[in-house]
Amino acid sequence: MESGGNYVMPTRDIAIRLDLDEAALKHLDRAMKVLPEKVYARVVSSAARLSMLPALKAMKQRVNATSTNMGHLRDSLIRKVKKYKSAGVVYVVVGPENKLILVSTPDGGQRRVNPANYSHLVEYGTTAHKIGAPTGGLKIGPLVIRGTVDHPGAKAQPFARPAFDETKHKVIRVYRKKVLAGIERETRKLSK
């Protein structure tokens, strides 16, 4: 597994890559090579997950600041460790969880939404476009819309990219600190 590498934050069409400076992490690689593979993976996974917490917090703050109507998107933001054992790669996904949630509608009903399906539209905005209703019309609350409607578009409300830009140095600092602490902890365990 690589202790350095890339962290990618995909949310549908959003992909942010944070490249860790291999030269700065070279001494970590040397220290990690003396650890057994399972211990190495545990240290890297834990460090990677903990290091992305500042980015997750910043994203949640930015989503909260963009609109009062973004609570579902904010609440869906998570960080998840992914491991590719055959390639020896560990990375952390930070973004909306791909999960349906129930939301209240203006007419007092409920509908299911998946914030992962619209997070990229919040991040990048949309241009003006036509929305066509399916045969029989499109029901939005108590209204039924037939034909097409001109949508004016939506202004971009970036939350992911600015959060990563703002926290990338802290992410790298925390990663380095946690890997070193993990190496020390695991070395003590192995020497007993």
Buried (B, 14 or more C-beta within 10 A) or exposed (E): BBBBBEBBBBBBEBEBEBEBEEEEBEEBEEBBEEBEEEBBBBBBBBBBBBBBBBBBEBBBBBBBEBEEEBEBBBBBBEBEBEBEEEEBBBBBBBBBBEEEBEEEEEEEEEEEBBBBEBBBBBBBEBEEEEEEBEEEEBBBEEEEEEEEEEEEEBEEBBBBBEBBBBBBEBBBEBBBEBBBBBBEBBEEEEEE
